[in-house]
Amino acid sequence: MTAATPTAGHPLHTRRDVLLLAGPTVLYLLVFSVFPLLYSLAISFFDWNPTTSSFDWVGLGNFTGLLTDPVFWQAAVNTAIFTSVSIAIQVVLGTVLALFFNLRLRGAWFVRGVLILPMLLTPVVVGLMWRALLNPDWGMVNWLLGLFGLPQPLWTADPAVALATLVIVDSWQWTPFVMVIVFARLQALPQDVFEASAVDGANRRQTLLRITLPLLAPAIAFAAIFRAIDAFRAFDVVFGLTYGGPGRLTTTLSFYTWENGFSFQQYGYASALAYVMVIVATIAMSLLVRVVSIRREDAA
Amino acid sequence: MTGRILERALAYLVLVIIGIIGFAPFVIILILSTKARFQIATEVPPTLVFDLAQIEKNYRDVLFQRGFLGYIWNSVVVTALSVGVSLVLATPAAYAFSRIRFRGRDRAASTILSLRFMPAVAVAIPVMLMMRFINLDDTLPGLVIPYVAFSLPLVVWILIGFFDEIPRELDDAAMVDGCTRFGVLNRIMLPLVRPGLIVAAIFAAIFIWNEFLVGLYVVNSQGLKTIPLGAAGLISAERPIDWNIAATVGVVTIIPIFIFSLFIQRYIVRGITAGAVK
């Protein structure tokens, strides 16, 4: 801008404008998001239990305590399995569903609407709801399996199945999320590529593998990372469905952190646990930010 | 030709099956909510015989005795306030991030996005302590304050996407005509970004409506519980769950969301894909 008189776009005004426009939000987040995160970090260096009013500096004691805590390791393994298997299922199933809905069948919009519903539901209620459906004595799922003479697992009680049950319920709720993203991308794909490949005599399988899926890859990656970060923090569904059991077999990191902070009142230890999660989430996020920024450049 | 027709028919069959799988859980829960406690375990599958008196009893029990009417009201109040405050704070911020070049802008924007993914357990204890410090623990404002902090990153991020889609020439033209930044935002951008405000409001609302973990830390009183906290109250180690009541809770809490979803489907798709798909 070459204007000599200060207009609204002038640097002096700009600085004031940014402060007034973005300042309140930034300030709010500093006070109620960033500060609590730092507060957590500080607490993690203390042995703090309000019920026994102990409050002692332990340095990295809580973190070294984690290393020898078998439940922490169990929770870490559970979380890793839960996250990776859930994401794998949701990405594959979500993509298949998106491709299916791309056939543009009549009435498909209605079915899509029904499939979107689980995403909106309160996870605690979803957990409760599936506890009823999966009840080994009178649940409809096992009744149905029985009709076909299939095995009827003790979904939430059998140590061999409980974590898988968590994965199934999470996938019921969140596969549609992947579907929505991939479907939207499918609809936005340039049609000329497909016409060209048809002219060149590509069959449907070739078109899918060589053209459609590579074009969808960024959207799929975005959905996968997004979901992974959410699955990594899973708490509500565990609370509603299995409460971390049987034993510790479905205790996720979030659930164990909450137990320590809320039930055992071990604020220091819980904060150390939480910080391990923050570090992992931060790494995952830097991945996501990269994917998102790539998308933003594409759009520009 | 017959191959194509067969294929089409098969596709429709699959569609119907997907629809049934998607819908059946809700129907079953709806049926379970009409039964008496003993019928849950004795009627497998549950019969389609409905006893109006029993239905009334279950729903009265859930809504009044167990206080879910109050929980729903608390959820509405907390969600409405949090979403309102978030939008008021986030709209100008998103506008600034979208339009004005300033030092540290990209870093600030990606930091705000990254806050969206922080595990809630990592801030739950400090948030509780902070609310206690300002005497707002176990109050609804004590929920609203952290919920605004949780939804701000999401709202800012969605709105940046919508502001980006509005041509910059509009701002420039208005500012050449002597309009200030605030004038531009107020008179020109706000009407144009309305769909974005709706999408952002919906997503913030869904998130806040379902928030559970921080609620557990902040609220203790029965009368201040939101829906997730109330539903969690059914799960206790000492007593077996009354499943007819649990199913009724399910229906009562799902119906508002169901009605809501009928009106917002297209916005949901836009919100989820904001940033992912252009």
HADDOCK unambig.tbl for C-alpha pairs under 7 A between the chains (distance, minus, plus):
assign (segid A and resid 8 and name CA) (segid B and resid 175 and name CA) 6.04 0.50 0.50
assign (segid A and resid 8 and name CA) (segid B and resid 180 and name CA) 5.41 0.50 0.50
assign (segid A and resid 8 and name CA) (segid B and resid 181 and name CA) 6.52 0.50 0.50
assign (segid A and resid 18 and name CA) (segid B and resid 96 and name CA) 6.01 0.50 0.50
assign (segid A and resid 21 and name CA) (segid B and resid 92 and name CA) 4.80 0.50 0.50
assign (segid A and resid 21 and name CA) (segid B and resid 93 and name CA) 5.09 0.50 0.50
assign (segid A and resid 21 and name CA) (segid B and resid 96 and name CA) 6.14 0.50 0.50
assign (segid A and resid 22 and name CA) (segid B and resid 92 and name CA) 6.23 0.50 0.50
assign (segid A and resid 22 and name CA) (segid B and resid 93 and name CA) 3.82 0.50 0.50
assign (segid A and resid 22 and name CA) (segid B and resid 96 and name CA) 6.23 0.50 0.50
assign (segid A and resid 24 and name CA) (segid B and resid 89 and name CA) 6.45 0.50 0.50
assign (segid A and resid 25 and name CA) (segid B and resid 89 and name CA) 5.50 0.50 0.50
assign (segid A and resid 25 and name CA) (segid B and resid 90 and name CA) 6.16 0.50 0.50
assign (segid A and resid 25 and name CA) (segid B and resid 93 and name CA) 6.43 0.50 0.50
assign (segid A and resid 28 and name CA) (segid B and resid 149 and name CA) 6.98 0.50 0.50
assign (segid A and resid 29 and name CA) (segid B and resid 149 and name CA) 5.91 0.50 0.50
assign (segid A and resid 32 and name CA) (segid B and resid 146 and name CA) 6.49 0.50 0.50
assign (segid A and resid 32 and name CA) (segid B and resid 149 and name CA) 5.92 0.50 0.50
assign (segid A and resid 33 and name CA) (segid B and resid 149 and name CA) 6.16 0.50 0.50
assign (segid A and resid 36 and name CA) (segid B and resid 123 and name CA) 5.39 0.50 0.50
assign (segid A and resid 36 and name CA) (segid B and resid 126 and name CA) 5.16 0.50 0.50
assign (segid A and resid 36 and name CA) (segid B and resid 127 and name CA) 6.24 0.50 0.50
assign (segid A and resid 37 and name CA) (segid B and resid 122 and name CA) 6.59 0.50 0.50
assign (segid A and resid 37 and name CA) (segid B and resid 123 and name CA) 5.69 0.50 0.50
assign (segid A and resid 39 and name CA) (segid B and resid 126 and name CA) 6.15 0.50 0.50
assign (segid A and resid 40 and name CA) (segid B and resid 122 and name CA) 6.61 0.50 0.50
assign (segid A and resid 40 and name CA) (segid B and resid 123 and name CA) 6.55 0.50 0.50
assign (segid A and resid 40 and name CA) (segid B and resid 126 and name CA) 6.19 0.50 0.50
assign (segid A and resid 111 and name CA) (segid B and resid 19 and name CA) 5.21 0.50 0.50
assign (segid A and resid 113 and name CA) (segid B and resid 265 and name CA) 6.93 0.50 0.50
assign (segid A and resid 114 and name CA) (segid B and resid 22 and name CA) 6.27 0.50 0.50
assign (segid A and resid 114 and name CA) (segid B and resid 23 and name CA) 6.57 0.50 0.50
assign (segid A and resid 115 and name CA) (segid B and resid 22 and name CA) 5.74 0.50 0.50
assign (segid A and resid 117 and name CA) (segid B and resid 261 and name CA) 6.99 0.50 0.50
assign (segid A and resid 120 and name CA) (segid B and resid 206 and name CA) 6.37 0.50 0.50
assign (segid A and resid 120 and name CA) (segid B and resid 257 and name CA) 6.85 0.50 0.50
assign (segid A and resid 121 and name CA) (segid B and resid 254 and name CA) 6.69 0.50 0.50
assign (segid A and resid 121 and name CA) (segid B and resid 257 and name CA) 6.96 0.50 0.50
assign (segid A and resid 122 and name CA) (segid B and resid 210 and name CA) 4.76 0.50 0.50
assign (segid A and resid 122 and name CA) (segid B and resid 228 and name CA) 6.56 0.50 0.50
assign (segid A and resid 124 and name CA) (segid B and resid 228 and name CA) 6.14 0.50 0.50
assign (segid A and resid 124 and name CA) (segid B and resid 231 and name CA) 6.94 0.50 0.50
assign (segid A and resid 124 and name CA) (segid B and resid 232 and name CA) 6.59 0.50 0.50
assign (segid A and resid 125 and name CA) (segid B and resid 231 and name CA) 6.50 0.50 0.50
assign (segid A and resid 125 and name CA) (segid B and resid 250 and name CA) 6.12 0.50 0.50
assign (segid A and resid 129 and name CA) (segid B and resid 247 and name CA) 6.88 0.50 0.50
assign (segid A and resid 129 and name CA) (segid B and resid 250 and name CA) 6.70 0.50 0.50
assign (segid A and resid 138 and name CA) (segid B and resid 41 and name CA) 5.49 0.50 0.50
assign (segid A and resid 138 and name CA) (segid B and resid 44 and name CA) 5.76 0.50 0.50
assign (segid A and resid 140 and name CA) (segid B and resid 45 and name CA) 6.67 0.50 0.50
assign (segid A and resid 180 and name CA) (segid B and resid 269 and name CA) 6.41 0.50 0.50
assign (segid A and resid 181 and name CA) (segid B and resid 272 and name CA) 6.75 0.50 0.50
assign (segid A and resid 181 and name CA) (segid B and resid 273 and name CA) 5.51 0.50 0.50
assign (segid A and resid 185 and name CA) (segid B and resid 277 and name CA) 5.80 0.50 0.50
assign (segid A and resid 219 and name CA) (segid B and resid 276 and name CA) 6.11 0.50 0.50
assign (segid A and resid 219 and name CA) (segid B and resid 277 and name CA) 6.70 0.50 0.50
assign (segid A and resid 222 and name CA) (segid B and resid 276 and name CA) 6.43 0.50 0.50
assign (segid A and resid 229 and name CA) (segid B and resid 117 and name CA) 6.78 0.50 0.50
assign (segid A and resid 233 and name CA) (segid B and resid 119 and name CA) 5.72 0.50 0.50
assign (segid A and resid 236 and name CA) (segid B and resid 212 and name CA) 6.84 0.50 0.50
assign (segid A and resid 240 and name CA) (segid B and resid 232 and name CA) 6.97 0.50 0.50
assign (segid A and resid 254 and name CA) (segid B and resid 121 and name CA) 6.37 0.50 0.50
assign (segid A and resid 257 and name CA) (segid B and resid 121 and name CA) 6.78 0.50 0.50
assign (segid A and resid 258 and name CA) (segid B and resid 121 and name CA) 6.40 0.50 0.50
assign (segid A and resid 271 and name CA) (segid B and resid 122 and name CA) 6.58 0.50 0.50
assign (segid A and resid 274 and name CA) (segid B and resid 121 and name CA) 6.22 0.50 0.50
assign (segid A and resid 274 and name CA) (segid B and resid 122 and name CA) 4.73 0.50 0.50
assign (segid A and resid 275 and name CA) (segid B and resid 122 and name CA) 6.60 0.50 0.50
assign (segid A and resid 278 and name CA) (segid B and resid 118 and name CA) 6.37 0.50 0.50
assign (segid A and resid 278 and name CA) (segid B and resid 119 and name CA) 6.58 0.50 0.50
assign (segid A and resid 278 and name CA) (segid B and resid 122 and name CA) 6.98 0.50 0.50
assign (segid A and resid 281 and name CA) (segid B and resid 118 and name CA) 6.66 0.50 0.50
assign (segid A and resid 285 and name CA) (segid B and resid 114 and name CA) 6.17 0.50 0.50
assign (segid A and resid 289 and name CA) (segid B and resid 110 and name CA) 6.84 0.50 0.50
assign (segid A and resid 292 and name CA) (segid B and resid 275 and name CA) 6.41 0.50 0.50
assign (segid A and resid 292 and name CA) (segid B and resid 276 and name CA) 6.71 0.50 0.50
assign (segid A and resid 295 and name CA) (segid B and resid 276 and name CA) 6.73 0.50 0.50
assign (segid A and resid 299 and name CA) (segid B and resid 278 and name CA) 6.15 0.50 0.50
